[in-house]
Amino acid sequence: MKQFGLSNQERIKSKKDFDSVYSSGEILFSSNQKLKAVFLIERETEQAVLKAAFAVSRKAGIAVWRNRVKRLFRESFRLNKAILTTEVEKKKIRLNIVFSPNSINERRNKKIYLEQIMPDVVDLMNKIKVKL
């Protein structure tokens, strides 16, 4: 696993994984309520795994804006995933996270930048680290 990469093995792809995270996962909000993370911790696994997904509702804005938000989420997670990988590997757990915007939408934020997203993603990752 690369330190700053985000490979296919590190992404939640299957419907089964999404359903398990949404049905039995915990929900956290960033300090300013802009972002939300739903995460599921599975203990007693033989292999330490950290997987992430990024979901944006259709109601948030047009496709171009939604895709940009997902790219910014991916980039923020990719650059800061070391916050969680060390803990996950140390405790040998499986952690699935789905990041999504809570109060961010295109109407309020026509143009959105990495500097607006990254502090909230880091905040959520630190909150999840405490829960591990």
LUMDRENLO-440925 format. One record per residue: x, y, z of N, C-alpha, C, O in turn; residue in one letter. Coordinates in steps of 0.001 Angstrom, whole numbers, plus 524288, in hexadecimal, padded with zeros to 5 digits. Layout:
N
XYZXYZXYZXYZa...
# end
This chain:
132
803507FB6C8000080000800008000080382804D980000806A68059B8038Fm802F0808107FC068060280CD97FBAE80459810AE7FFEB7FFDB810B5801A3k80807813E18018B806D48179C805AD802EC81BB5803D97FF5D81D1C806C4q8038781DA47FF1280013821C07FD347FCB4820047F8A37FA838234F7F5E6f7FC3C81AF97F7C17F901819047F3787F38B817B57F55F7F283817A37FA12g7F013816AC7F1B17EACC814E57F2FD7E943810DF7EEE07E6C7812237EAF5l7EACA80C047EFD87E9F9807E07EC017E465805C87EC417E15D807437EFAFs7E3158025D7E8A17DDE27FFFD7E88C7DCEA7FCA27ED5E7D8727FC217EF12n7E1027FA537EF9A7E05C7F72A7F4547DF017FA897F90F7DD2B7F8837FD05q7DFE07FF947F8AF7DEC58031C7FD077D98E805F27FC647D860809897FF5Ee7D675804607F8927D168806E97F7AA7CCF7803127F8887CD737FE707F757r7C8AF805017FA957C3FF801CC7FB177C155801E27F5CD7BFF08060A7F3D3i7C0A17FD4C7F3817BE5E7FCFC7EE477B9347F9FF7EE327B5C07FB457EB1Ak7B8A17F6147F1837B41C7F2987F1177AF5E7F4B87F4027AFDC7F7787F7ECs7AADF7F3637F2097A5F17F4F87F4747A5757F2967F9E57A35A7F5067FD77k7A76C7EDD37FA807A73F7EB287FF8E7AA327EE42803B67A8527EED58081Ak7AECB7F040802577B1DB7F3588060C7AF2A7F886807507AF0D7FA2B80BD4d7AD007FB188034E7AA227FFF8804397A5817FF03807D97A4A6801F980B8Bf7A2857FAE2806CD79DEF7F9B780A0179F6F7F89480FA979CC17FA4B81344d7A3AE7F5B6810757A5467F47E815D17A7027F96B818B77A5E07FA0481D59s7A9BD7FCEE816087AB71801CE8188E7A6BA8052C819F47A6648073381E4Dv7A315805C58164579E8C809198174979ACB806AD81B3B798498098A81E2By79A548018581B62796877FF1D81EEB7988D7FEB182486795947FF8982835s79D897FD688253879F657FC9782A8F7A40F7FFFF82C067A6B47FEEA82FE3s7A51880410829057A97A8077E82A357A7F480C0F82DAC7A35680D2082E7Fg7ABEA80EBC82FB17AB1B8136D832DC7ABA18183E82F6D7AE6C8182D82B83e7A8EC81C71830E87A90A8214C82DEB7ABD38257A831237AABD8262D835C5i7AF698283782E9D7B21782CA5831067B1A18315E82D777B175830D3828B0l7B16E835FC82FC77B14C83AD582CD37B63083DF682E137B84C83D9983261f7B7FD8410A82A4B7BC798446D82B497BAD6848C082F0F7B6318498C83004s7BEA084B7C831267BD8984F6B8352D7B9BE8539C8335A7B6818556D83668s7BA1B8552C82E677B69C8593C82C6B7B1EF85701829767AF38859E0826B8n7B0FB851EC829FD7AC7184F40827B27AC6384F45821BA7A84E84E4681F63q7B0CB8505F81F3B7B0EA85070819827B12784AF8817357AEAA849E58133Ck7B4278477C819B07B4F58423E8179C7B30D83E2B81B767B28283F2682023l7B20D839888194E7B04A8353381C867B34A8305681AEB7B49D82FA681659k7B45982CFB81EB37B6F38280281D9B7B3EB823A9820447B29582406824DFa7B2DA81F9181D557B07381AE181F757B4B9816C081F637B707815BB81B4Bv7B5CE8145F823DF7BA188109D8240E7B88780BB5827037B52B80BCF82A72f7BB0C8076F825967BA098025A827F57BF417FFED8296B7C2C27FF718262Al7BFBA7FE6882E5D7C47C7FBEC8304D7C3567F6268311D7BFA77F4BE833DFi7C67D7F2D382EB87C60F7ED2C82F817CB067EB558322E7CF4C7EBBE83005e7CA6A7E951836E27CEF07E76B839D37CFAD7E194838CD7CC7E7DF2A83621r7D3C47DF5B83ADE7D5277D9D483A2B7D5957D857834697D3597D46A832C2e7D85A7DB5B8316F7D9677D9E982C037DF1D7D84F82B9A7E26B7DA2F82E8Bt7E03A7D4D5827EF7E5977D2F8827597E9007D6DE824767EDCB7D692824B2e7E6867DA89821BA7E9757DE4F81EA07E7707E3D081FBF7E2B77E4B281FEAq7EB007E779820817E9817ECEA821657E81C7EF7181C307EB457EF7781890a7E3577F19481BD17E17E7F3DC816EB7DEF67F9208180B7DBD77F9A581BAAv7E0567FD00814EA7DDDA80221815217DB958033A80FC17DE758039C80BECl7D666803BC80F787D3D5804CE80A7C7D087809B980B077CE4F80AC280F2Ak7D03C80CBA806D37CD4081193806E87CA0A8121B801F17CB6580FFB7FDD8a7C5BD81500802667C277816507FDE77C0A881BED7FEA37C0C981E0E802F2a7BEFA81E407FA5A7BD7C823C07FA6A7B85C8243F7F7777B8218232C7F2C8f7B43B825E07FA317AF0C8260A7F7DA7ACDD82B917F8297AD4382E2A7FC30a7AA8D82D527F3D97A815832767F3AC7A2A7831C57F15A7A21082F8A7ED23v79EB8833AD7F41779951833267F25E798418365B7ED7D79AB683A657EC9Es794A4834927EA5D7932A8377C7E5A5790DE83CD17E6F379135840757E3D3r78E9083D447EB8278C318423C7ED107904A8466F7EE3278EFE84B0C7EE96k79532844DA7EEB979959848907F01679AAB84C487EBA479C62850AA7EC9Ea799E984AA27E6CC79B2E84E0E7E26C79BC584B077DD6179AC1846557DD25g79D7084DD27D95479E0584B4D7D43C7A2B6847937D4577A5F5847D27D7E1i7A306844277D0727A6EE83FFB7D0647AC848420C7D0A37AFD283FC27D346a7AD95846487CDF67B2E0848797CDF37B47484A057D37D7B8D5848EF7D527v7B0F184C857D6527B20684E397DBA87B2A1849817DF457B6328495F7E27Ew7AF30845A67DEC07AF73840F37E20B7B49083E037E12F7B70183C307E4E7r7B62983D917DC3F7BB0B83AD77DB0D7BFBE83DBD7DD457C37883B4F7DF17n7BF91842E97DD1F7C3D4845FF7DF647C427845177E5477C86C844797E768r7BFB5845017E7E47BFA8844157ED877C1F083EB37EEC27C4F883E1F7F272v7C07D83ACC7EBB07C29F835897EC927C886835677EBAB7CB59832CD7EE90k7CA638382A7E7B47D00A838767E6BE7D2D483B017EB5C7D6FF8393C7ECFAr7D08183F297ED797D2DD841D57F1EF7D2DD83E597F6C67D6A783E537F9BCl7CEA183B677F79B7CE6F837A07FBE77D2D08339D7FB577D5A4832807FF11f7D351831747F69B7D75182D737F5A17DCC982F947F6A87E00482D037F920r7DDC18343E7F4BF7E2E9836A07F56D7E404837A77FB347E8578369C7FD07e7E039839A87FE147E0F083AB1803A87E1FF835A9806A17E57383578809F8s7DF0683199805697DFC882C978080A7E51B82A4B806AA7E7E48285980A12f7E67C82A86801B67EB5C828407FFCF7F01B82AAF802877F3C2827EF80405r7F00282FD9803257F469832958057C7F4C7831D380B657F8FA8327080DA8l7F0678307F80DE87F0528302E8139D7EEF782ACB815B97EDE482A4581A61n7EEFB826CA812737ED4D821A7814447F10981F408183F7EF9A81B8781AEEk7F5C78214E818AD7F98481F4A81C857F77C81FF4822177F91D81D1F8259Ea7F3F1823AD822E57F18882477828087EEF681F6A829DA7EF5281E0082E6Fi7EC5E81CB3826437E978817FB827A27EC79812F08269A7EBBC80F2082971l7EFCE812CC822AA7F25280DD8821407F5B780BAF825A77F5DC806F382679t7F86980F0C828757FBBF80D2282CB37F88080A7B830F47F9F680653832E3t7F41C80CDE8326A7F0BA80A9B836717EE308058E834967EDD5801C78378Be7EC6F8057A82FB97E9DA800D882D947EDA77FC4382D747EC3E7F7E582EE2v7F2737FD3D82BC17F6567F90F82B817F80C7F74D830F07F9117F2AE831CEe7F85B7FAFA834937F9F17F9A5839E07F5DD7F63283C8F7F7397F27D83F4Dk7F0DE7F76D83BC27ECA97F4A083E717EA527F03383B3B7E6D07ED7B83D15k7EC387EF6F836697EA5E7EB34832F77E4687EB3B832727E1D07E760833ADk7E24F7EF93830A37DCAC7F00282FDA7DB7F7F15582A307DEEF7F2EC82739i7D69C7F0A6828C67D4BD7F2148238E7D1587F6EB824437CD9F7F6DC8274Er7D2A07FB16821797CFD680008821FB7CDD9801BE81CA87D0EA802958190Cl7C8B78024281C2B7C63D80436817657C3DA80987818967C0FF80A1B81C69n7C50180D67815557C30C812BA816237C07F814AA811227C283813D180CDAi7BBFD8174F811B57B980819F480D4B7B91681FB980EBB7B6638212381274v7BBC28230480BC87BB92828AC80C927B76C82B02809077B6E08296780487f7B47982ED280B0F7B0A38318D807CE7AFC483709809F97B0A0837FE80E9Bs7AE0E83AA38069E7ACF283FEE808857A7DF8400080B9D7A42F83D2F80A59p7A7B58433480FA47A2F8843A8812C57A028848C58118879B92848B281015n7A2CE84D27812127A0498522F811087A2BC8550780C697A17D8599280B6Fs7A62E8526C809937A88F854D6804FA7A543853718003D7A41584EDE7FF55i7A3CB8575B7FD407A137856517F8407A2BB85A977F4647A52885E7E7F5CFn7A142859C27EF887A2F185D5E7EB6E7A07D862C27EC0D7A2E0866B07EAA3e79BD1862F77EE1E79931867FF7EEAF79C2D86B947F26D79C9F870457F177r79E32869637F6A37A11686C807FA7D7A6C786D4D7F8FB7A9108715C7FA2Dr7A911869777F65E7AE9D869A07F4FC7AF2C8689C7EF2A7AFD5864207ED90n7AEEC86CA77EBFF7AF7686BFA7E6507B4B88698D7E4F87B4FA865CA7E1FDk7B8D886BAB7E7217BE17869AC7E6277C038867BB7EB597C02086A907EF3Bk7C21C862FF7EB6D7C413860BE7F0487C9C885F2D7EF807CB4385D4A7EB55i7CCF085FF87F3827D28A85F1B7F31B7D45C85B367F7367D1A485A2E7FB0Ay7D900859137F6577DB44855397F9E07DC028577A7FF597DB6A854B180339l7DD4885C727FFAC7DE2185EEF804C47D92185F18808097D96185F7580CD3e7D49E85ED48057D7CFAD85ECA808567CE468595280A3A7CBA7858C080E38q7CFF885553807717CE7A84FF4808997D25E84D4380C467D0CB84A7F80FE1i7D76584E1380B5C7DB5E84B0C80E247DB2684B82814197DB9A8477D816B3m7DA7D8501E8166C7DA4E8505181C2B7D5D584D1681E757D66884ABB8229Cp7D16B84CF981BC67CCFA849F781DB87CDE98441981D337CC6184119820A2d7D06684273818F47D1A183CE6818437D58883B2E81C737D4F4836FA81EB6v7D97683E6381D7B7DD5183D29821887DAB083CF8826DF7DBED8399482A0Dv7D71A8408B827E27D42A8409E82CC57D11A83B8482D737D12F83929831A4d7CE6D839D9829567CB79834F4829937CF178304882A6D7CDD682CBF82D6El7D38883047827CE7D72E82BE9828637D95E82BA782DF17DA22827668300Dm7DA5C83022830487DC3983031835B47D7FD82E50839737D92882B9783D3Cn7D31E82FB8838737CECC82DDE83BB87CE2D827F583B447CD1F8255183F25k7CED2825E38368B7CE7682038835C67D30281D80838857D2518195483AD0i7D79D81FD48384C7DC3C81D8E83AD57DB5D81CFE840B47DD05819238430Dk7D8C4820D3843117D7A182095848AC7D3F381C04849DC7D46C8198284DEFv7D04B81AF38464D7CC7B816BE847237CED38114F846737CC8A80D7784836k7D362810EF843E47D5CF80BD58431A7D7B6809CB8484B7D9E6805858488Dl
# end
